[in-house]
Structure formats: C-alpha cells, structure tokens
C-alpha cells in the first residue's frame, strides 16, 4: 500500500465519520510523510531519533518537573514576601504564608501522584484527583487560618498565593535538557 492510497482511504473514512458529511480541509495524520522504515519502527514501539528528542513521559521526568515547579514557587513566594517587607513584618509574613500554602499543596499533590509505584491509568487518574482535592483543601483551609484566625493582612496573603499559583506557568515553560 502506498502513502497516497493510505491518505485517500483515511480521508474517505474521515469524511464518512464527520457530522456534516464533508470536511473543510483534509486531516493530516503525523508520521505518514516519513519513509516506511520510520513509520514501521514508530508503529512497533522502536523509538526513532526524532521521537527521543521531544517525548518525555517517564515518571522521572514528572518528578523533575514537580521539583522544578516547587522550587520556582518557593522562590517567587520569598520574593513577594521580601517586597511586602517594606510594609512591615505582618504583611511580609502574610505574603510568605500565602505562597507557602500553594507550595505545600503542590508538594502534597506531587507526593500523592509520584509517591507510589504506578499501576495503570485509572489508578494514576484517581491519585491525581485525590491529590488535587488535597491541595485545594490545604490552600483554602490555610488561607482561612492566615486571614481569619491569625488576623494577618489579607491583601499580602492573596498576593503571595496568586504569585505562587502563577509560578506554575514559569515552571512549565522551561524544558529538561
């Protein structure tokens, strides 16, 4: 079977499955444009040179990413607390506590997700959901304690919390080498 035949059959199948009966543009399936040897090796699990460069789906890569995000969140929380030190110790402590709540919540999420031996997709998804629920219980309960019980200033606490949450974007931006 040639690549042209495969593409035409795929296009016919996609047109038959589409809701309106026709597609506005042809669908492209990756890796069909490569030579047959690469397509065969990719289909049978052998990693090609291109695959090894861009794919990191190991548990170790997830642990490294979680550690990197936690370090970035801690550094940003500390920087926000140092900025609020200009307003006094209570403001700096509130900002540090707000950021620390997010760091602790994400640490619990990472420990819950990567702590045990991975069994399968459903097990991993349930651990992810449980870790996310635990994270938000820590964050919401902690911000209640910081603002409601300890009577620390709310604006610095929310700024520290927001800055640490936005640090997730910075953590995902950088790649492993």
C-alpha positions as MATLAB code, in Angstrom:
seq = 'XXXXXXXXXXXXXXXXXXXXXXXXXXXXXXXXXXXXXXXXXXXXXXXXXXXXXXXXXXXXXXXXXXXXXXXXXXXXXXXXXXXXXXXXXXXXXXXXXXXXXXXXXXXXXXXXXXXXXXXXXXXXXXXXXXXXXXXXXXXXXXXXXXXXXXXXXXXXXXXXXXXXXXXXXXXXXXXXX';
ca = [
       0.000    0.000    0.000;
       1.452    3.377   -0.916;
       1.231    6.544    1.110;
      -1.156    8.109   -1.392;
      -3.531    5.171   -1.057;
      -3.384    5.330    2.729;
      -4.091    9.060    2.728;
      -7.014    8.744    0.357;
      -8.567    5.930    2.436;
      -8.113    7.923    5.641;
      -9.672   10.988    4.038;
     -12.643    8.925    2.828;
     -13.120    7.447    6.310;
     -12.884   10.854    7.966;
     -15.414   12.302    5.520;
     -17.791    9.427    6.258;
     -17.428    9.975   10.033;
     -17.756   13.762   10.030;
     -21.002   15.317   11.230;
     -21.697   17.392    8.145;
     -20.601   14.784    5.625;
     -17.666   16.820    4.370;
     -14.558   18.328    5.870;
     -13.454   21.879    5.273;
      -9.817   20.780    4.963;
      -8.028   17.478    4.764;
      -6.945   15.905    8.019;
      -3.260   15.138    8.417;
      -2.004   12.231   10.448;
       1.533   12.698   11.654;
       4.320   10.342   10.664;
       2.700    9.246    7.377;
       5.020   11.500    5.420;
       8.132    9.743    6.721;
       9.727    6.778    4.964;
       8.198    3.357    5.620;
      11.087    2.265    7.821;
      10.458    5.126   10.287;
       6.690    4.586   10.198;
       7.191    0.854   10.785;
       9.608    1.400   13.675;
       7.342    4.011   15.256;
       4.293    1.753   14.916;
       6.095   -1.173   16.529;
       7.466    0.708   19.520;
      11.006    1.366   18.373;
      11.971    4.943   19.153;
      13.462    6.911   16.319;
      15.875    9.778   16.685;
      13.045   12.331   16.383;
      10.914   10.595   18.988;
      13.639   10.579   21.619;
      14.180   14.335   21.336;
      10.644   15.503   22.006;
       8.962   12.885   24.178;
       9.442   12.737   27.936;
       6.730   10.698   29.533;
       8.681    8.902   32.208;
       7.867    9.154   35.883;
      11.339   10.584   36.494;
      10.589   13.480   34.110;
       7.359   14.161   36.019;
       9.218   14.169   39.325;
      11.817   16.578   37.938;
       9.077   18.864   36.649;
       7.288   18.805   40.022;
      10.529   19.609   41.864;
      11.295   22.451   39.451;
       7.806   23.942   39.879;
       8.075   23.714   43.674;
      11.449   25.480   43.708;
      10.193   28.242   41.399;
       7.062   28.692   43.534;
       9.132   28.903   46.719;
      11.490   31.475   45.183;
       8.638   33.638   43.900;
       6.866   33.413   47.265;
      10.019   34.535   49.007;
      10.471   37.429   46.558;
       6.887   38.618   47.126;
       7.387   38.375   50.890;
      10.564   40.477   50.615;
       8.633   43.096   48.637;
       5.930   43.234   51.305;
       8.615   43.598   53.970;
       8.594   47.287   53.044;
       5.114   47.489   54.628;
       6.162   45.655   57.780;
       6.561   42.207   59.266;
       2.865   41.253   59.332;
       2.500   41.941   55.604;
       5.652   40.012   54.769;
       4.558   37.089   56.927;
       1.120   37.069   55.290;
       2.646   37.047   51.786;
       5.059   34.279   52.770;
       2.248   32.204   54.278;
       0.068   32.675   51.199;
       2.849   31.449   48.924;
       3.835   28.664   51.304;
       0.286   27.300   51.224;
       0.499   26.801   47.468;
       3.963   25.243   47.742;
       2.785   22.829   50.451;
      -0.369   21.980   48.481;
       1.583   21.266   45.297;
       4.128   19.246   47.262;
       1.327   17.073   48.636;
      -0.100   16.713   45.135;
       3.296   15.642   43.765;
       3.871   13.188   46.619;
       0.420   11.734   46.099;
       0.892   11.417   42.350;
       4.514   10.222   42.161;
       4.931    8.631   45.594;
       3.806    5.076   44.877;
       4.540    2.621   42.129;
       2.347    3.367   39.130;
      -0.162    0.620   38.390;
      -2.241    1.909   35.494;
      -4.154    4.780   34.007;
      -7.226    4.594   36.238;
      -5.102    4.300   39.373;
      -2.952    7.261   38.326;
      -6.002    9.372   37.491;
      -7.553    8.636   40.879;
      -4.304    9.620   42.609;
      -4.194   12.849   40.588;
      -7.769   13.751   41.507;
      -7.214   12.910   45.179;
      -4.008   14.960   45.215;
      -5.711   17.956   43.603;
      -8.540   17.821   46.149;
      -5.995   17.598   48.966;
      -4.072   20.553   47.513;
      -7.136   22.790   47.430;
      -8.182   21.759   50.942;
      -4.753   22.834   52.164;
      -4.849   26.116   50.234;
      -8.415   27.108   51.180;
      -8.090   25.940   54.795;
      -4.715   27.616   55.145;
      -5.870   30.940   53.736;
      -8.782   30.815   56.178;
      -6.327   30.326   59.040;
      -3.967   33.054   57.826;
      -6.656   35.687   57.294;
      -9.398   34.615   59.701;
      -7.628   33.128   62.701;
      -4.173   34.740   62.726;
      -5.558   38.114   61.547;
      -2.743   38.758   59.080;
      -3.350   41.332   56.313;
      -5.439   39.769   53.528;
      -4.016   41.618   50.512;
      -0.410   40.418   51.000;
      -1.641   36.879   51.714;
      -3.668   36.814   48.499;
      -0.779   38.366   46.540;
       1.609   35.673   47.789;
      -0.939   32.988   46.979;
      -1.591   34.387   43.485;
       2.087   34.806   42.677;
       2.815   31.214   43.699;
      -0.080   29.940   41.587;
       1.167   31.909   38.585;
       4.601   30.361   39.085;
       3.192   27.137   37.603;
       3.324   28.826   34.219;
       7.011   29.604   34.668;
       7.763   26.054   35.797;
       6.206   24.505   32.718;
       7.921   26.954   30.390;
      11.441   25.560   30.736;
      12.417   22.168   29.315;
      14.746   19.496   30.600;
      17.979   19.032   28.710;
];
